[in-house]
Amino acid sequence: MAIATYQSIAGGNADYPSSGGLPYSGGEKTFAVYGTWDGATMKMKASFDGGTTFITLSDAEGSDLAFLDNAIFRIKLGQCLLRFVISGSSGSTDLAVKVS
């Protein structure tokens, strides 16, 4: 079974998508992020006001969710827009984010 890519991340430090956000229907879902990291850190942000304000997602202890390597994780959120933020890349980051 093939799972479609939710967001491709290719290049360097930036927000993906670069404007707006990806619609998230809400609920609990499993995410997978994998590929070539090239020193990058990926954080996730959510907007509940149509894309005006994006807030970094955090774990139960209040620390920002930050990924440095291939990962599978679950997120439970209400309906919102999502954005993936890349920092620390040397410029050849190539990642796929999938949701199931």
trRosetta pair geometry for C-beta under 8 A, 3 or more apart (Angstrom, degrees):
i j d omega theta_ij theta_ji phi_ij phi_ji
3 32 8.0 92 85 33 146 125
3 98 4.8 86 114 -174 120 129
3 99 7.6 -166 171 63 122 35
3 100 5.3 -61 -127 -73 143 109
4 98 7.2 158 89 -132 37 92
5 8 5.7 39 148 -59 143 82
5 96 4.9 -85 -124 -157 116 104
5 97 6.9 90 -167 62 77 51
5 98 5.8 -72 -114 -83 47 81
6 22 6.6 91 167 168 94 161
6 31 7.8 -65 26 -130 152 91
6 97 4.9 -69 65 107 103 90
6 98 5.7 148 -3 -121 95 27
6 99 4.6 61 -60 -1 143 104
7 16 5.6 123 171 137 126 113
7 17 7.0 -126 -132 -47 116 74
7 22 6.0 -108 -67 -48 115 153
7 84 5.9 161 105 6 153 133
7 96 7.8 157 84 -159 50 45
7 97 4.4 6 54 49 90 120
8 16 7.8 -123 89 -169 42 138
8 95 7.5 158 -162 86 47 54
8 96 6.0 -22 -109 -106 66 68
8 97 7.8 -149 -71 22 23 78
9 16 4.8 -115 -104 -24 90 172
9 35 7.6 172 63 53 93 150
9 42 7.4 36 161 -107 179 128
9 84 6.1 -86 -78 103 131 137
9 86 6.1 139 -174 -51 131 135
9 93 6.2 -37 129 127 102 110
9 94 7.2 166 92 -148 67 24
9 95 4.1 -1 58 57 112 97
9 96 7.5 -158 23 -72 79 24
9 97 6.9 65 -16 -18 109 102
10 93 7.1 -171 -136 97 28 67
10 94 5.1 26 -114 -115 80 73
10 95 7.7 -161 -66 30 52 56
11 14 6.4 9 95 15 122 131
11 89 7.7 89 118 117 50 154
11 91 6.9 -43 -180 -164 53 56
11 92 7.9 -39 -137 -110 19 24
11 93 6.6 -20 73 58 31 87
12 86 7.1 179 149 111 34 126
12 89 4.7 -177 -148 92 59 122
12 90 7.5 -106 -117 99 98 20
12 91 4.3 -20 -80 -113 113 55
12 92 7.8 11 -74 -27 75 29
12 93 6.5 123 -104 19 31 104
13 40 7.7 -178 -84 -122 68 98
13 86 5.5 -147 -124 107 43 85
13 87 5.2 48 -131 -116 109 46
13 88 7.1 115 -88 15 110 29
13 89 5.3 -176 -54 36 69 100
14 18 6.2 -31 168 -101 120 91
14 85 7.9 -133 113 -144 31 55
14 86 5.9 12 46 51 54 103
15 18 5.6 116 79 -123 86 41
15 45 8.0 -38 -135 32 110 131
15 83 5.4 -8 -170 177 105 122
15 84 7.3 142 -162 76 54 46
15 85 5.4 -23 -105 -102 71 75
15 86 7.9 -171 -82 20 24 73
16 83 6.9 148 74 -167 42 69
16 84 4.6 -24 66 66 99 97
16 85 7.6 -174 22 -79 73 29
16 86 6.8 43 -8 -11 112 107
17 20 6.0 -7 85 70 126 84
17 21 6.7 176 43 -115 99 25
17 22 6.4 127 -6 -50 108 84
17 83 6.8 -92 41 -121 59 84
20 51 4.9 -41 -136 -127 55 151
20 81 6.6 -109 167 -164 71 146
21 45 7.8 -112 -112 94 128 91
21 46 7.8 102 -168 -140 157 39
21 47 5.4 174 -7 25 156 119
21 51 5.3 -167 4 -103 101 95
21 54 7.0 154 -74 -97 132 116
21 80 7.7 -39 118 143 147 76
21 81 2.9 104 82 158 131 110
21 82 5.5 150 179 56 110 25
21 83 4.7 -85 -114 -52 95 89
22 81 6.4 135 56 -162 33 70
22 82 5.0 -34 60 61 93 87
22 83 7.3 152 10 -76 82 47
23 81 6.3 -40 -90 -104 41 69
24 46 7.4 -59 32 -126 145 103
24 77 6.3 23 124 84 141 125
24 79 6.7 175 93 -147 71 43
24 80 5.3 -5 56 64 112 71
24 81 6.8 157 9 -115 90 16
24 82 4.9 73 -39 -22 126 110
25 79 6.1 -30 -169 -110 29 88
26 77 6.3 -115 -128 102 57 66
26 78 4.9 -12 -123 -168 113 36
26 79 4.0 -49 -45 -58 116 63
26 80 7.3 106 -79 1 78 72
27 76 6.9 -62 160 -139 31 70
27 77 7.8 -10 44 60 24 52
28 74 6.0 17 -175 178 96 110
28 75 7.1 -178 -142 91 56 38
28 76 4.0 -18 -91 -95 86 92
29 74 7.0 176 89 -148 30 69
29 75 6.2 -15 59 59 76 82
29 99 5.3 24 150 -171 135 101
29 100 6.7 161 -171 77 92 33
30 72 6.5 4 -177 -176 103 95
30 73 7.5 165 -152 89 62 28
30 74 5.3 -38 -97 -94 63 77
30 99 7.2 150 82 -155 50 52
30 100 5.1 -22 66 65 100 87
31 72 7.1 172 89 -152 51 50
31 73 5.5 -17 61 65 96 76
31 74 7.3 160 15 -99 78 25
31 75 6.1 27 -10 0 121 111
31 97 6.5 -17 -167 -169 105 91
31 98 7.1 150 -157 81 54 48
31 99 5.4 -20 -101 -99 71 74
32 70 7.9 4 -176 -172 84 84
32 71 7.3 -174 -146 95 50 47
32 72 4.9 -14 -101 -102 81 80
32 96 8.0 8 106 104 90 88
32 97 7.4 162 83 -153 50 44
32 98 4.8 -8 56 58 98 98
32 99 8.0 -165 21 -72 69 32
32 100 7.7 22 -4 4 104 105
33 42 6.3 -134 167 75 161 159
33 67 5.9 85 71 124 142 163
33 70 6.7 -164 97 -139 62 48
33 71 5.6 9 52 53 93 83
33 95 5.8 11 -174 180 91 124
33 96 7.2 179 -144 86 50 46
33 97 5.0 -10 -99 -102 86 75
33 98 7.9 -179 -75 21 41 65
34 70 4.0 34 -114 -126 86 104
34 71 7.7 -175 -69 25 73 42
34 95 6.8 157 82 -148 21 80
34 96 6.2 -18 62 55 71 87
35 70 7.5 142 13 -88 39 92
35 93 7.6 86 106 178 117 67
35 94 5.0 -125 164 105 128 66
35 95 3.9 -171 44 -108 131 46
35 96 5.5 123 -49 5 123 73
36 92 6.6 -44 125 126 133 87
36 93 6.3 -173 102 -145 81 38
36 94 4.5 34 45 46 107 91
36 95 7.2 -129 52 -63 51 64
37 40 4.9 -140 -176 43 72 88
37 68 6.7 69 -167 172 153 50
37 69 6.1 -69 -44 -103 156 48
37 70 7.9 -120 -47 -40 115 63
37 89 7.8 -134 166 -109 55 87
37 93 6.2 -6 -163 -125 28 92
37 95 7.1 50 -91 -72 58 112
38 89 5.3 51 96 -153 107 81
38 90 4.9 -119 167 40 104 92
38 91 7.0 -106 151 50 147 40
38 92 4.8 162 -93 70 156 74
38 93 4.6 -127 42 -71 117 64
38 94 7.8 77 -12 4 120 70
39 88 5.3 -125 138 144 88 92
39 89 6.0 145 77 -123 85 33
39 90 5.2 76 33 -22 129 95
40 68 7.7 175 94 -137 51 53
40 86 5.1 -25 -160 -160 127 100
40 87 7.0 131 -154 69 72 31
40 88 5.4 146 -127 81 35 86
40 89 3.9 10 -83 -78 100 89
40 93 4.4 39 -31 -97 147 138
40 95 7.7 -113 77 -31 147 130
41 66 5.4 -10 -175 -170 111 105
41 67 7.0 145 -162 71 58 44
41 68 5.7 -24 -106 -91 73 75
41 86 7.3 146 73 -152 48 50
41 87 5.3 -23 59 66 98 84
41 88 4.8 60 4 28 93 132
42 66 7.2 148 74 -157 43 53
42 67 4.6 -22 60 60 97 100
42 68 7.9 -172 20 -71 74 30
42 84 5.7 -12 -165 -174 108 102
42 85 6.9 143 -156 72 54 49
42 86 5.7 -21 -98 -95 74 69
42 95 7.0 -74 -66 59 147 175
43 56 5.6 -21 163 -140 129 107
43 57 7.4 176 179 43 81 81
43 64 5.7 -24 -128 167 125 118
43 65 6.3 128 -143 84 70 70
43 66 5.3 -27 -84 -99 86 71
43 67 7.7 171 -75 17 37 75
43 84 7.5 156 80 -159 41 53
43 85 4.7 -19 63 60 90 105
43 87 7.6 10 5 10 105 107
44 56 7.3 115 81 -152 46 59
44 57 4.7 -4 85 19 98 125
44 65 5.7 -16 32 83 99 126
44 75 7.7 -71 101 -97 163 152
44 82 6.2 -23 -168 -162 103 103
44 83 7.2 147 -160 78 55 48
44 84 5.8 -28 -102 -103 69 64
44 85 7.4 -176 -85 15 18 83
45 54 3.8 53 148 165 131 111
45 55 6.1 153 -157 69 84 27
45 56 5.3 -46 -96 -88 83 47
45 57 6.7 -157 -99 -15 27 78
45 82 7.1 143 79 -158 50 53
45 83 4.6 -17 62 62 100 99
45 84 7.9 -171 21 -79 76 19
45 85 6.1 55 -13 -22 111 117
46 54 6.7 150 69 -152 19 72
46 55 5.9 -31 62 59 74 83
46 57 6.0 74 -10 -65 106 95
46 77 6.1 -150 -114 -152 157 151
46 80 4.5 29 -172 135 104 151
46 81 6.9 144 -159 74 56 50
46 82 5.7 -25 -99 -99 71 65
46 83 7.7 -174 -76 21 27 76
47 50 6.8 -79 138 61 119 18
47 51 5.0 97 113 -90 164 33
47 52 6.8 143 -159 41 126 48
47 53 6.0 147 -129 79 91 49
47 54 4.8 -54 -64 -91 95 66
47 55 7.3 138 -87 9 47 75
47 80 5.9 155 70 -177 44 96
47 81 4.3 -12 55 57 103 104
47 82 8.0 -158 18 -69 76 23
47 83 7.3 49 -15 -8 104 110
48 53 8.0 -29 44 76 68 96
48 55 7.9 -13 3 16 96 119
48 78 7.1 44 -114 80 115 115
48 80 5.1 -53 -84 -112 66 105
49 52 4.8 -54 105 40 115 106
49 53 5.5 41 39 33 128 94
50 81 7.2 70 -155 -13 19 131
51 54 7.5 0 -149 -59 47 93
51 81 5.3 -1 -75 49 81 165
54 81 7.7 -80 -100 92 95 102
54 83 5.5 -28 -136 32 148 133
56 64 5.1 -24 149 -127 132 105
56 65 7.5 -171 169 35 85 78
56 85 7.8 -59 -105 25 95 141
57 64 7.4 94 81 -155 50 61
57 65 4.6 -12 97 16 99 125
57 75 7.1 -29 -159 -132 157 123
57 77 7.8 -75 -110 -76 122 130
58 61 7.9 -117 161 72 102 52
58 62 5.3 -1 161 -157 142 31
58 63 6.0 152 -157 75 93 27
58 64 5.6 -60 -101 -95 78 34
58 65 6.3 -163 -113 -23 21 77
59 62 7.2 -47 68 19 65 18
59 63 5.3 -5 35 58 105 83
59 65 6.0 122 -49 -77 81 78
63 66 7.8 -77 147 7 98 101
65 73 7.7 154 -156 135 126 164
67 71 4.9 -119 -137 14 123 143
67 73 7.9 -133 -82 -7 124 139
77 80 5.8 -63 148 18 126 126
84 97 6.2 -162 -61 -43 155 155
86 89 5.5 13 158 -25 115 129
86 93 5.9 -178 -161 82 147 165
89 92 7.5 -170 175 38 104 38
89 93 4.3 -67 -131 -27 135 123
90 93 7.9 133 45 -39 60 81
